[in-house]
Amino acid sequence: MVTVPSSPPPRTQRGRAKAARRAELLTAAARLMAERGFAAVRLEDIGAEAGISGPAVYRHFSSKTDVLDTLLLEISERLFTGGNEVVERGLAPTTTLVELIGFHIEVLVSKPDVIVVQDRDLPSLTPAANHRVRLLQRRYVERWIDVVLECAAEGELPEMGRDEARVRVHAMFGLLNSSPRLPPFPSSRLRPVLTAMALAALGARADE
């Protein structure tokens, strides 16, 4: 199993500098891969974009595939862990659903390049990373489905079975995850628009 281990923040100045360079490389990689596609980007391009010399890049990543694995594993872990944290707050089902939508939108707004890369370049992951990412995605979806069904049981959403809930959740993700490709729009106004669209995809009435 491939995963991104959680570790405490580096305490030394050298450790913090190394972590900052790694983050810069990942940000540069996401930007370039979103613009050009994974196949058209070299590891050297990523280093140049981040202002890091070619040999120094290899201190952080062994290949551009290693970079892609890290990018998509980290975003998948972030979504799954963050979604769980929302659900485990024990709020009312409708409140939980709205909080989940808000959390997902915040990730989209803060990491648009990574979302584009995930949507387009998932097949380029190594087999182990692909398996782990898809497992995390399935678990994330199932948490959403549980909440949607709880809302439906309380009459806050239309009555539906698990299969329909799964279709609605996937359709909602399709809407939300397309947001990085939308025309320019202020993020403060984009959030309520996307929230309304997400609720509509799940069957909420317009007045809710």
Secondary structure, 3 states (H helix, E strand, C coil): CCCCCCCCCCCCHHHHHHHHHHHHHHHHHHHHHHHHCHHHCCHHHHHHHHCCCHHHHCCCCCCHHHHHHHHHHHHHHHHHHHHHHHHCCCCCHHHHHHHHHHHHHHHHHHCHHHHHHHHHHHHHCCHHHHHHHHHHHHHHHHHHHHHHHHHHHCCCCCCCCHHHHHHHHHHHHHHHHCHHHCCCCCHHHHHHHHHHHHHHHCCCCCCC
